[in-house]
Amino acid sequence: MERERFEQLVEEALAGLPPQFAVRLENVSIMVEDLASPEKLARSGINDPHHLLGLYEGIPLTERPRGYYGVLPDRITIFRLPIEEMSRTEEEVKEQVRRTVMHELGHYFGMDEERLRRSGGGS
């Protein structure tokens, strides 16, 4: 899949957010990379870059102190190659992108891994 098409799928996933969540997105950057860097792998606790689909880096909304401003944006990275490798069709890529974006946004909104997996937001 062309990178441009993959990025479009990420944008579509974001556009599909319910309004009550979309309006709460602030100071967060969402990017696409092919694979996680060694530094991002170390932060995630995953050793193989082909097993990491997405990564949230920042301070979740539920943990931000009063007067939280003037800081660099939180970052959500969606990793293209692992998602494409696990998918056979464009429709499967689209669904996995949606699931991964929702999973990482769950972290942004303060959900931990266990809660995300219980709610079906695993990536």
N, CA, C and O atoms as a Tinker XYZ file with bonds, in Angstrom:
   492  protein
     1  N      0.854000   -1.178000    0.000000    73     2
     2  CA     0.000000    0.000000    0.000000    64     1     3
     3  C      0.896000    1.236000    0.000000    63     2     4     5
     4  O      1.911000    1.291000    0.694000    81     3
     5  N      0.501000    2.202000   -0.781000    73     3     6
     6  CA     1.237000    3.464000   -0.817000    64     5     7
     7  C      1.115000    4.166000    0.538000    63     6     8     9
     8  O      0.063000    4.125000    1.175000    81     7
     9  N      2.195000    4.805000    0.966000    73     7    10
    10  CA     2.198000    5.505000    2.249000    64     9    11
    11  C      1.078000    6.559000    2.309000    63    10    12    13
    12  O      0.427000    6.724000    3.340000    81    11
    13  N      0.872000    7.250000    1.217000    73    11    14
    14  CA    -0.171000    8.285000    1.173000    64    13    15
    15  C     -1.548000    7.690000    1.476000    63    14    16    17
    16  O     -2.339000    8.303000    2.192000    81    15
    17  N     -1.838000    6.517000    0.945000    73    15    18
    18  CA    -3.121000    5.856000    1.198000    64    17    19
    19  C     -3.219000    5.439000    2.662000    63    18    20    21
    20  O     -4.274000    5.579000    3.280000    81    19
    21  N     -2.127000    4.929000    3.216000    73    19    22
    22  CA    -2.113000    4.540000    4.621000    64    21    23
    23  C     -2.390000    5.758000    5.504000    63    22    24    25
    24  O     -3.195000    5.683000    6.432000    81    23
    25  N     -1.729000    6.869000    5.219000    73    23    26
    26  CA    -1.955000    8.097000    5.988000    64    25    27
    27  C     -3.406000    8.551000    5.876000    63    26    28    29
    28  O     -3.973000    9.066000    6.839000    81    27
    29  N     -4.001000    8.364000    4.716000    73    27    30
    30  CA    -5.406000    8.696000    4.525000    64    29    31
    31  C     -6.292000    7.834000    5.430000    63    30    32    33
    32  O     -7.281000    8.320000    5.978000    81    31
    33  N     -5.938000    6.561000    5.586000    73    31    34
    34  CA    -6.704000    5.676000    6.475000    64    33    35
    35  C     -6.608000    6.137000    7.928000    63    34    36    37
    36  O     -7.581000    6.041000    8.676000    81    35
    37  N     -5.448000    6.633000    8.326000    73    35    38
    38  CA    -5.291000    7.181000    9.682000    64    37    39
    39  C     -6.185000    8.402000    9.834000    63    38    40    41
    40  O     -6.865000    8.549000   10.850000    81    39
    41  N     -6.191000    9.266000    8.851000    73    39    42
    42  CA    -7.047000   10.462000    8.894000    64    41    43
    43  C     -8.524000   10.080000    8.951000    63    42    44    45
    44  O     -9.300000   10.709000    9.670000    81    43
    45  N     -8.912000    9.062000    8.204000    73    43    46
    46  CA   -10.300000    8.602000    8.230000    64    45    47
    47  C    -10.674000    8.067000    9.609000    63    46    48    49
    48  O    -11.782000    8.302000   10.090000    81    47
    49  N     -9.754000    7.351000   10.240000    73    47    50
    50  CA   -10.019000    6.836000   11.588000    64    49    51
    51  C    -10.239000    7.998000   12.555000    63    50    52    53
    52  O    -11.131000    7.943000   13.401000    81    51
    53  N     -9.438000    9.037000   12.434000    73    51    54
    54  CA    -9.599000   10.206000   13.304000    64    53    55
    55  C    -10.904000   10.942000   13.012000    63    54    56    57
    56  O    -11.577000   11.412000   13.929000    81    55
    57  N    -11.252000   11.037000   11.740000    73    55    58
    58  CA   -12.499000   11.711000   11.355000    64    57    59
    59  C    -13.713000   10.949000   11.868000    63    58    60    61
    60  O    -14.783000   11.533000   12.035000    81    59
    61  N    -13.562000    9.662000   12.116000    73    59    62
    62  CA   -14.669000    8.849000   12.593000    64    61    63
    63  C    -14.854000    8.877000   14.109000    63    62    64    65
    64  O    -15.728000    8.193000   14.642000    81    63
    65  N    -14.038000    9.659000   14.799000    73    63    66
    66  CA   -14.182000    9.760000   16.252000    64    65    67
    67  C    -15.526000   10.381000   16.623000    63    66    68    69
    68  O    -15.972000   11.317000   15.958000    81    67
    69  N    -16.169000    9.887000   17.654000    73    67    70
    70  CA   -17.386000   10.544000   18.134000    64    69    71
    71  C    -17.055000   11.984000   18.539000    63    70    72    73
    72  O    -15.984000   12.235000   19.091000    81    71
    73  N    -17.959000   12.928000   18.272000    73    71    74
    74  CA   -17.682000   14.343000   18.552000    64    73    75
    75  C    -17.245000   14.625000   19.987000    63    74    76    77
    76  O    -16.395000   15.487000   20.213000    81    75
    77  N    -17.817000   13.907000   20.963000    73    75    78
    78  CA   -17.464000   14.170000   22.355000    64    77    79
    79  C    -16.002000   13.850000   22.651000    63    78    80    81
    80  O    -15.441000   14.372000   23.614000    81    79
    81  N    -15.375000   12.996000   21.834000    73    79    82
    82  CA   -13.955000   12.715000   21.996000    64    81    83
    83  C    -13.116000   13.623000   21.108000    63    82    84    85
    84  O    -12.060000   14.098000   21.526000    81    83
    85  N    -13.569000   13.861000   19.908000    73    83    86
    86  CA   -12.821000   14.684000   18.963000    64    85    87
    87  C    -12.556000   16.083000   19.522000    63    86    88    89
    88  O    -11.468000   16.626000   19.334000    81    87
    89  N    -13.528000   16.664000   20.198000    73    87    90
    90  CA   -13.348000   18.025000   20.732000    64    89    91
    91  C    -12.344000   18.061000   21.879000    63    90    92    93
    92  O    -11.851000   19.133000   22.232000    81    91
    93  N    -12.036000   16.910000   22.463000    73    91    94
    94  CA   -11.090000   16.862000   23.585000    64    93    95
    95  C     -9.653000   16.619000   23.135000    63    94    96    97
    96  O     -8.740000   16.602000   23.961000    81    95
    97  N     -9.446000   16.431000   21.839000    73    95    98
    98  CA    -8.092000   16.239000   21.340000    64    97    99
    99  C     -7.393000   17.591000   21.275000    63    98   100   101
   100  O     -7.752000   18.462000   20.483000    81    99
   101  N     -6.403000   17.739000   22.116000    73    99   102
   102  CA    -5.624000   18.969000   22.080000    64   101   103
   103  C     -4.190000   18.664000   22.478000    63   102   104   105
   104  O     -3.930000   17.813000   23.329000    81   103
   105  N     -3.291000   19.357000   21.863000    73   103   106
   106  CA    -1.873000   19.199000   22.131000    64   105   107
   107  C     -1.415000   17.749000   21.933000    63   106   108   109
   108  O     -0.667000   17.198000   22.741000    81   107
   109  N     -1.888000   17.153000   20.834000    73   107   110
   110  CA    -1.463000   15.796000   20.484000    64   109   111
   111  C     -1.199000   15.753000   18.978000    63   110   112   113
   112  O     -1.996000   16.240000   18.176000    81   111
   113  N     -0.073000   15.165000   18.621000    73   111   114
   114  CA     0.324000   15.026000   17.223000    64   113   115
   115  C      0.212000   13.551000   16.842000    63   114   116   117
   116  O      0.647000   12.672000   17.586000    81   115
   117  N     -0.374000   13.295000   15.682000    73   115   118
   118  CA    -0.529000   11.911000   15.229000    64   117   119
   119  C      0.269000   11.749000   13.943000    63   118   120   121
   120  O      0.066000   12.470000   12.966000    81   119
   121  N      1.185000   10.777000   13.969000    73   119   122
   122  CA     2.108000   10.597000   12.862000    64   121   123
   123  C      2.122000    9.152000   12.391000    63   122   124   125
   124  O      1.662000    8.248000   13.089000    81   123
   125  N      2.655000    8.954000   11.202000    73   123   126
   126  CA     2.854000    7.615000   10.647000    64   125   127
   127  C      4.346000    7.423000   10.415000    63   126   128   129
   128  O      5.016000    8.279000    9.838000    81   127
   129  N      4.853000    6.282000   10.875000    73   127   130
   130  CA     6.228000    5.877000   10.595000    64   129   131
   131  C      6.180000    4.445000   10.084000    63   130   132   133
   132  O      5.231000    3.711000   10.357000    81   131
   133  N      7.204000    4.056000    9.345000    73   131   134
   134  CA     7.241000    2.685000    8.836000    64   133   135
   135  C      7.427000    1.681000    9.969000    63   134   136   137
   136  O      6.645000    0.739000   10.102000    81   135
   137  N      8.457000    1.881000   10.783000    73   135   138
   138  CA     8.769000    0.991000   11.910000    64   137   139
   139  C      9.218000    1.820000   13.107000    63   138   140   141
   140  O      9.679000    2.952000   12.954000    81   139
   141  N      9.079000    1.250000   14.289000    73   139   142
   142  CA     9.528000    1.926000   15.504000    64   141   143
   143  C     11.051000    1.965000   15.562000    63   142   144   145
   144  O     11.724000    1.005000   15.183000    81   143
   145  N     11.577000    3.072000   16.034000    73   143   146
   146  CA    13.012000    3.215000   16.255000    64   145   147
   147  C     13.415000    2.395000   17.485000    63   146   148   149
   148  O     12.553000    2.001000   18.270000    81   147
   149  N     14.704000    2.137000   17.659000    73   147   150
   150  CA    15.148000    1.430000   18.871000    64   149   151
   151  C     14.705000    2.140000   20.160000    63   150   152   153
   152  O     14.373000    1.484000   21.148000    81   151
   153  N     14.701000    3.474000   20.146000    73   151   154
   154  CA    14.283000    4.229000   21.327000    64   153   155
   155  C     12.801000    4.017000   21.625000    63   154   156   157
   156  O     12.411000    3.851000   22.781000    81   155
   157  N     11.996000    4.024000   20.597000    73   155   158
   158  CA    10.556000    3.814000   20.802000    64   157   159
   159  C     10.274000    2.381000   21.233000    63   158   160   161
   160  O      9.382000    2.137000   22.046000    81   159
   161  N     11.025000    1.444000   20.695000    73   159   162
   162  CA    10.865000    0.054000   21.133000    64   161   163
   163  C     11.198000   -0.074000   22.614000    63   162   164   165
   164  O     10.490000   -0.752000   23.359000    81   163
   165  N     12.272000    0.576000   23.038000    73   163   166
   166  CA    12.668000    0.509000   24.448000    64   165   167
   167  C     11.562000    1.092000   25.336000    63   166   168   169
   168  O     11.258000    0.529000   26.388000    81   167
   169  N     10.961000    2.205000   24.928000    73   167   170
   170  CA     9.875000    2.815000   25.718000    64   169   171
   171  C      8.640000    1.928000   25.759000    63   170   172   173
   172  O      7.893000    1.940000   26.738000    81   171
   173  N      8.425000    1.163000   24.699000    73   171   174
   174  CA     7.217000    0.337000   24.628000    64   173   175
   175  C      7.372000   -1.000000   25.348000    63   174   176   177
   176  O      6.384000   -1.623000   25.738000    81   175
   177  N      8.619000   -1.432000   25.520000    73   175   178
   178  CA     8.851000   -2.746000   26.123000    64   177   179
   179  C      8.723000   -3.888000   25.128000    63   178   180   181
   180  O      8.697000   -5.054000   25.520000    81   179
   181  N      8.643000   -3.563000   23.853000    73   179   182
   182  CA     8.545000   -4.575000   22.791000    64   181   183
   183  C      9.881000   -4.621000   22.065000    63   182   184   185
   184  O     10.452000   -3.578000   21.747000    81   183
   185  N     10.378000   -5.814000   21.804000    73   183   186
   186  CA    11.701000   -5.957000   21.189000    64   185   187
   187  C     11.689000   -5.934000   19.673000    63   186   188   189
   188  O     12.625000   -5.425000   19.055000    81   187
   189  N     10.664000   -6.467000   19.075000    73   187   190
   190  CA    10.613000   -6.616000   17.619000    64   189   191
   191  C      9.789000   -5.474000   17.015000    63   190   192   193
   192  O      8.607000   -5.343000   17.332000    81   191
   193  N     10.388000   -4.647000   16.152000    73   191   194
   194  CA     9.643000   -3.525000   15.575000    64   193   195
   195  C      8.454000   -3.971000   14.720000    63   194   196   197
   196  O      7.557000   -3.172000   14.448000    81   195
   197  N      8.439000   -5.222000   14.299000    73   195   198
   198  CA     7.324000   -5.714000   13.491000    64   197   199
   199  C      6.125000   -6.112000   14.349000    63   198   200   201
   200  O      5.083000   -6.502000   13.823000    81   199
   201  N      6.275000   -6.011000   15.674000    73   199   202
   202  CA     5.178000   -6.347000   16.586000    64   201   203
   203  C      4.542000   -5.119000   17.216000    63   202   204   205
   204  O      3.559000   -5.246000   17.946000    81   203
   205  N      5.083000   -3.928000   16.951000    73   203   206
   206  CA     4.535000   -2.699000   17.532000    64   205   207
   207  C      3.716000   -1.961000   16.472000    63   206   208   209
   208  O      4.249000   -1.501000   15.463000    81   207
   209  N      2.413000   -1.860000   16.723000    73   207   210
   210  CA     1.502000   -1.235000   15.759000    64   209   211
   211  C      1.336000    0.259000   15.991000    63   210   212   213
   212  O      1.156000    1.024000   15.043000    81   211
   213  N      1.395000    0.673000   17.247000    73   211   214
   214  CA     1.222000    2.073000   17.577000    64   213   215
   215  C      1.844000    2.381000   18.919000    63   214   216   217
   216  O      2.098000    1.476000   19.714000    81   215
   217  N      2.092000    3.664000   19.179000    73   215   218
   218  CA     2.711000    4.069000   20.440000    64   217   219
   219  C      2.217000    5.450000   20.829000    63   218   220   221
   220  O      2.232000    6.382000   20.025000    81   219
   221  N      1.776000    5.567000   22.083000    73   219   222
   222  CA     1.405000    6.861000   22.655000    64   221   223
   223  C      2.540000    7.319000   23.553000    63   222   224   225
   224  O      3.002000    6.564000   24.410000    81   223
   225  N      2.989000    8.545000   23.362000    73   223   226
   226  CA     4.022000    9.134000   24.202000    64   225   227
   227  C      3.512000   10.482000   24.696000    63   226   228   229
   228  O      3.247000   11.386000   23.904000    81   227
   229  N      3.381000   10.603000   25.996000    73   227   230
   230  CA     2.930000   11.871000   26.556000    64   229   231
   231  C      2.334000   11.703000   27.931000    63   230   232   233
   232  O      2.536000   10.690000   28.600000    81   231
   233  N      1.597000   12.715000   28.338000    73   231   234
   234  CA     0.918000   12.711000   29.633000    64   233   235
   235  C     -0.579000   12.609000   29.365000    63   234   236   237
   236  O     -1.173000   13.524000   28.795000    81   235
   237  N     -1.192000   11.496000   29.776000    73   235   238
   238  CA    -2.629000   11.326000   29.528000    64   237   239
   239  C     -3.450000   12.468000   30.124000    63   238   240   241
   240  O     -3.044000   13.078000   31.113000    81   239
   241  N     -4.586000   12.753000   29.530000    73   239   242
   242  CA    -5.450000   13.832000   30.008000    64   241   243
   243  C     -5.760000   13.690000   31.491000    63   242   244   245
   244  O     -5.822000   14.688000   32.209000    81   243
   245  N     -5.954000   12.474000   31.950000    73   243   246
   246  CA    -6.323000   12.239000   33.349000    64   245   247
   247  C     -5.187000   12.516000   34.322000    63   246   248   249
   248  O     -5.414000   12.580000   35.531000    81   247
   249  N     -3.971000   12.681000   33.818000    73   247   250
   250  CA    -2.812000   12.904000   34.690000    64   249   251
   251  C     -2.207000   14.293000   34.539000    63   250   252   253
   252  O     -1.215000   14.608000   35.196000    81   251
   253  N     -2.785000   15.118000   33.690000    73   251   254
   254  CA    -2.213000   16.440000   33.474000    64   253   255
   255  C     -2.522000   17.356000   34.655000    63   254   256   257
   256  O     -3.660000   17.430000   35.119000    81   255
   257  N     -1.495000   18.049000   35.131000    73   255   258
   258  CA    -1.702000   18.954000   36.269000    64   257   259
   259  C     -2.423000   20.233000   35.838000    63   258   260   261
   260  O     -2.512000   20.553000   34.653000    81   259
   261  N     -2.928000   20.942000   36.828000    73   259   262
   262  CA    -3.510000   22.264000   36.536000    64   261   263
   263  C     -2.420000   23.135000   35.933000    63   262   264   265
   264  O     -1.242000   22.975000   36.250000    81   263
   265  N     -2.811000   24.038000   35.079000    73   263   266
   266  CA    -1.832000   24.914000   34.463000    64   265   267
   267  C     -0.961000   24.213000   33.435000    63   266   268   269
   268  O      0.151000   24.658000   33.153000    81   267
   269  N     -1.462000   23.116000   32.873000    73   267   270
   270  CA    -0.715000   22.356000   31.877000    64   269   271
   271  C     -0.786000   23.106000   30.554000    63   270   272   273
   272  O     -1.799000   23.055000   29.857000    81   271
   273  N      0.272000   23.789000   30.218000    73   271   274
   274  CA     0.336000   24.509000   28.947000    64   273   275
   275  C      1.803000   24.807000   28.637000    63   274   276   277
   276  O      2.674000   24.678000   29.498000    81   275
   277  N      2.055000   25.202000   27.406000    73   275   278
   278  CA     3.408000   25.541000   27.002000    64   277   279
   279  C      4.344000   24.338000   26.888000    63   278   280   281
   280  O      5.563000   24.489000   26.967000    81   279
   281  N      3.778000   23.149000   26.703000    73   279   282
   282  CA     4.602000   21.945000   26.568000    64   281   283
   283  C      4.488000   21.412000   25.138000    63   282   284   285
   284  O      3.541000   21.719000   24.414000    81   283
   285  N      5.459000   20.622000   24.765000    73   283   286
   286  CA     5.404000   20.007000   23.439000    64   285   287
   287  C      4.199000   19.071000   23.363000    63   286   288   289
   288  O      3.770000   18.527000   24.381000    81   287
   289  N      3.658000   18.884000   22.170000    73   287   290
   290  CA     2.493000   18.000000   22.038000    64   289   291
   291  C      2.813000   16.551000   22.413000    63   290   292   293
   292  O      3.933000   16.078000   22.225000    81   291
   293  N      1.805000   15.861000   22.945000    73   291   294
   294  CA     1.890000   14.421000   23.079000    64   293   295
   295  C      2.002000   13.868000   21.663000    63   294   296   297
   296  O      1.688000   14.553000   20.690000    81   295
   297  N      2.454000   12.622000   21.560000    73   295   298
   298  CA     2.676000   12.055000   20.236000    64   297   299
   299  C      2.066000   10.663000   20.157000    63   298   300   301
   300  O      2.289000    9.816000   21.022000    81   299
   301  N      1.297000   10.448000   19.107000    73   299   302
   302  CA     0.810000    9.114000   18.779000    64   301   303
   303  C      1.429000    8.751000   17.437000    63   302   304   305
   304  O      1.300000    9.483000   16.456000    81   303
   305  N      2.107000    7.600000   17.415000    73   303   306
   306  CA     2.714000    7.139000   16.173000    64   305   307
   307  C      2.053000    5.826000   15.780000    63   306   308   309
   308  O      1.930000    4.907000   16.589000    81   307
   309  N      1.632000    5.756000   14.529000    73   307   310
   310  CA     1.062000    4.538000   13.953000    64   309   311
   311  C      2.126000    3.974000   13.014000    63   310   312   313
   312  O      2.637000    4.678000   12.143000    81   311
   313  N      2.455000    2.689000   13.203000    73   311   314
   314  CA     3.532000    2.064000   12.430000    64   313   315
   315  C      2.951000    1.273000   11.261000    63   314   316   317
   316  O      2.240000    0.284000   11.436000    81   315
   317  N      3.280000    1.746000   10.079000    73   315   318
   318  CA     2.682000    1.252000    8.836000    64   317   319
   319  C      3.034000   -0.201000    8.510000    63   318   320   321
   320  O      2.139000   -1.009000    8.264000    81   319
   321  N      4.306000   -0.535000    8.504000    73   319   322
   322  CA     4.706000   -1.867000    8.022000    64   321   323
   323  C      4.130000   -3.016000    8.855000    63   322   324   325
   324  O      3.641000   -3.982000    8.269000    81   323
   325  N      4.162000   -2.963000   10.183000    73   323   326
   326  CA     3.571000   -4.079000   10.940000    64   325   327
   327  C      2.079000   -4.266000   10.659000    63   326   328   329
   328  O      1.594000   -5.395000   10.593000    81   327
   329  N      1.358000   -3.161000   10.495000    73   327   330
   330  CA    -0.078000   -3.262000   10.202000    64   329   331
   331  C     -0.284000   -3.875000    8.824000    63   330   332   333
   332  O     -1.146000   -4.737000    8.650000    81   331
   333  N      0.492000   -3.442000    7.854000    73   331   334
   334  CA     0.355000   -3.993000    6.508000    64   333   335
   335  C      0.753000   -5.478000    6.476000    63   334   336   337
   336  O      0.127000   -6.277000    5.779000    81   335
   337  N      1.796000   -5.837000    7.233000    73   335   338
   338  CA     2.262000   -7.224000    7.235000    64   337   339
   339  C      1.223000   -8.182000    7.822000    63   338   340   341
   340  O      1.154000   -9.341000    7.413000    81   339
   341  N      0.426000   -7.717000    8.763000    73   339   342
   342  CA    -0.553000   -8.599000    9.396000    64   341   343
   343  C     -1.889000   -8.620000    8.655000    63   342   344   345
   344  O     -2.795000   -9.365000    9.029000    81   343
   345  N     -2.012000   -7.815000    7.616000    73   343   346
   346  CA    -3.268000   -7.682000    6.887000    64   345   347
   347  C     -3.122000   -8.234000    5.478000    63   346   348   349
   348  O     -2.073000   -8.097000    4.848000    81   347
   349  N     -4.185000   -8.856000    4.996000    73   347   350
   350  CA    -4.149000   -9.410000    3.637000    64   349   351
   351  C     -4.833000   -8.512000    2.625000    63   350   352   353
   352  O     -4.511000   -8.556000    1.438000    81   351
   353  N     -5.781000   -7.691000    3.085000    73   351   354
   354  CA    -6.534000   -6.839000    2.171000    64   353   355
   355  C     -6.511000   -5.401000    2.674000    63   354   356   357
   356  O     -6.169000   -5.134000    3.825000    81   355
   357  N     -6.879000   -4.490000    1.795000    73   355   358
   358  CA    -6.960000   -3.089000    2.213000    64   357   359
   359  C     -8.007000   -2.914000    3.306000    63   358   360   361
   360  O     -7.833000   -2.096000    4.209000    81   359
   361  N     -9.081000   -3.670000    3.229000    73   359   362
   362  CA   -10.122000   -3.578000    4.263000    64   361   363
   363  C     -9.571000   -4.000000    5.622000    63   362   364   365
   364  O     -9.912000   -3.395000    6.638000    81   363
   365  N     -8.724000   -5.029000    5.656000    73   363   366
   366  CA    -8.102000   -5.450000    6.915000    64   365   367
   367  C     -7.129000   -4.380000    7.422000    63   366   368   369
   368  O     -7.056000   -4.138000    8.627000    81   367
   369  N     -6.386000   -3.741000    6.519000    73   367   370
   370  CA    -5.498000   -2.646000    6.912000    64   369   371
   371  C     -6.335000   -1.531000    7.527000    63   370   372   373
   372  O     -5.993000   -1.000000    8.584000    81   371
   373  N     -7.422000   -1.182000    6.868000    73   371   374
   374  CA    -8.282000   -0.102000    7.350000    64   373   375
   375  C     -8.812000   -0.396000    8.755000    63   374   376   377
   376  O     -8.806000    0.479000    9.621000    81   375
   377  N     -9.266000   -1.619000    8.974000    73   375   378
   378  CA    -9.798000   -1.996000   10.291000    64   377   379
   379  C     -8.700000   -1.984000   11.345000    63   378   380   381
   380  O     -8.927000   -1.525000   12.464000    81   379
   381  N     -7.524000   -2.477000   11.009000    73   379   382
   382  CA    -6.433000   -2.489000   11.992000    64   381   383
   383  C     -5.948000   -1.080000   12.288000    63   382   384   385
   384  O     -5.613000   -0.772000   13.432000    81   383
   385  N     -5.904000   -0.224000   11.284000    73   383   386
   386  CA    -5.550000    1.182000   11.514000    64   385   387
   387  C     -6.557000    1.798000   12.480000    63   386   388   389
   388  O     -6.170000    2.473000   13.434000    81   387
   389  N     -7.850000    1.570000   12.237000    73   387   390
   390  CA    -8.880000    2.122000   13.113000    64   389   391
   391  C     -8.696000    1.627000   14.538000    63   390   392   393
   392  O     -8.743000    2.414000   15.484000    81   391
   393  N     -8.488000    0.334000   14.693000    73   391   394
   394  CA    -8.305000   -0.245000   16.038000    64   393   395
   395  C     -7.063000    0.316000   16.731000    63   394   396   397
   396  O     -7.085000    0.604000   17.928000    81   395
   397  N     -5.991000    0.466000   15.970000    73   395   398
   398  CA    -4.742000    0.970000   16.544000    64   397   399
   399  C     -4.874000    2.432000   16.940000    63   398   400   401
   400  O     -4.435000    2.825000   18.020000    81   399
   401  N     -5.472000    3.232000   16.081000    73   399   402
   402  CA    -5.687000    4.649000   16.414000    64   401   403
   403  C     -6.547000    4.759000   17.674000    63   402   404   405
   404  O     -6.228000    5.539000   18.572000    81   403
   405  N     -7.622000    3.993000   17.749000    73   403   406
   406  CA    -8.504000    4.038000   18.926000    64   405   407
   407  C     -7.760000    3.578000   20.183000    63   406   408   409
   408  O     -7.936000    4.151000   21.258000    81   407
   409  N     -6.936000    2.549000   20.042000    73   407   410
   410  CA    -6.165000    2.049000   21.178000    64   409   411
   411  C     -5.232000    3.139000   21.718000    63   410   412   413
   412  O     -5.195000    3.391000   22.922000    81   411
   413  N     -4.488000    3.774000   20.829000    73   411   414
   414  CA    -3.542000    4.803000   21.262000    64   413   415
   415  C     -4.267000    6.035000   21.804000    63   414   416   417
   416  O     -3.790000    6.669000   22.745000    81   415
   417  N     -5.402000    6.373000   21.224000    73   415   418
   418  CA    -6.194000    7.475000   21.781000    64   417   419
   419  C     -6.733000    7.109000   23.157000    63   418   420   421
   420  O     -6.892000    7.977000   24.015000    81   419
   421  N     -7.012000    5.832000   23.369000    73   419   422
   422  CA    -7.421000    5.386000   24.700000    64   421   423
   423  C     -6.354000    5.716000   25.731000    63   422   424   425
   424  O     -6.676000    6.152000   26.837000    81   423
   425  N     -5.084000    5.514000   25.383000    73   423   426
   426  CA    -4.000000    5.890000   26.294000    64   425   427
   427  C     -4.001000    7.396000   26.528000    63   426   428   429
   428  O     -3.839000    7.850000   27.661000    81   427
   429  N     -4.181000    8.164000   25.473000    73   427   430
   430  CA    -4.241000    9.627000   25.586000    64   429   431
   431  C     -5.341000   10.047000   26.570000    63   430   432   433
   432  O     -5.164000   10.981000   27.352000    81   431
   433  N     -6.469000    9.347000   26.518000    73   431   434
   434  CA    -7.583000    9.662000   27.409000    64   433   435
   435  C     -7.432000    9.031000   28.791000    63   434   436   437
   436  O     -8.308000    9.196000   29.640000    81   435
   437  N     -6.327000    8.308000   29.030000    73   435   438
   438  CA    -6.027000    7.828000   30.371000    64   437   439
   439  C     -6.300000    6.368000   30.642000    63   438   440   441
   440  O     -6.240000    5.940000   31.794000    81   439
   441  N     -6.596000    5.593000   29.622000    73   439   442
   442  CA    -6.866000    4.162000   29.822000    64   441   443
   443  C     -5.554000    3.375000   29.800000    63   442   444   445
   444  O     -4.668000    3.658000   28.994000    81   443
   445  N     -5.434000    2.378000   30.698000    73   443   446
   446  CA    -4.248000    1.534000   30.698000    64   445   447
   447  C     -4.473000    0.326000   29.783000    63   446   448   449
   448  O     -5.579000    0.102000   29.293000    81   447
   449  N     -3.407000   -0.443000   29.563000    73   447   450
   450  CA    -3.477000   -1.599000   28.645000    64   449   451
   451  C     -4.581000   -2.576000   29.036000    63   450   452   453
   452  O     -5.348000   -3.027000   28.186000    81   451
   453  N     -4.657000   -2.897000   30.319000    73   451   454
   454  CA    -5.647000   -3.878000   30.766000    64   453   455
   455  C     -7.068000   -3.412000   30.444000    63   454   456   457
   456  O     -7.877000   -4.181000   29.925000    81   455
   457  N     -7.359000   -2.172000   30.749000    73   455   458
   458  CA    -8.697000   -1.633000   30.476000    64   457   459
   459  C     -8.984000   -1.606000   28.973000    63   458   460   461
   460  O    -10.094000   -1.927000   28.548000    81   459
   461  N     -7.996000   -1.227000   28.175000    73   459   462
   462  CA    -8.190000   -1.196000   26.721000    64   461   463
   463  C     -8.467000   -2.589000   26.168000    63   462   464   465
   464  O     -9.331000   -2.751000   25.307000    81   463
   465  N     -7.757000   -3.576000   26.642000    73   463   466
   466  CA    -7.965000   -4.939000   26.167000    64   465   467
   467  C     -9.342000   -5.466000   26.578000    63   466   468   469
   468  O    -10.004000   -6.156000   25.803000    81   467
   469  N     -9.767000   -5.139000   27.799000    73   467   470
   470  CA   -11.098000   -5.565000   28.258000    64   469   471
   471  C    -12.194000   -4.912000   27.430000    63   470   472   473
   472  O    -13.240000   -5.518000   27.199000    81   471
   473  N    -11.966000   -3.688000   26.982000    73   471   474
   474  CA   -12.997000   -2.976000   26.224000    64   473   475
   475  C    -12.947000   -3.288000   24.733000    63   474   476   477
   476  O    -13.726000   -2.743000   23.951000    81   475
   477  N    -12.022000   -4.170000   24.342000    73   475   478
   478  CA   -11.934000   -4.548000   22.929000    64   477   479
   479  C    -11.086000   -3.601000   22.116000    63   478   480   481
   480  O    -11.137000   -3.642000   20.887000    81   479
   481  N    -10.308000   -2.748000   22.756000    73   479   482
   482  CA    -9.473000   -1.780000   22.058000    64   481   483
   483  C     -8.042000   -2.227000   21.915000    63   482   484   485
   484  O     -7.145000   -1.390000   21.809000    81   483
   485  N     -7.800000   -3.523000   21.910000    73   483   486
   486  CA    -6.435000   -4.032000   21.782000    64   485   487
   487  C     -5.837000   -3.737000   20.435000    63   486   488   489
   488  O     -6.550000   -3.672000   19.433000    81   487
   489  N     -4.521000   -3.556000   20.399000    73   487   490
   490  CA    -3.868000   -3.324000   19.104000    64   489   491
   491  C     -2.752000   -4.291000   18.883000    63   490   492
   492  O     -2.091000   -4.244000   17.845000    81   491
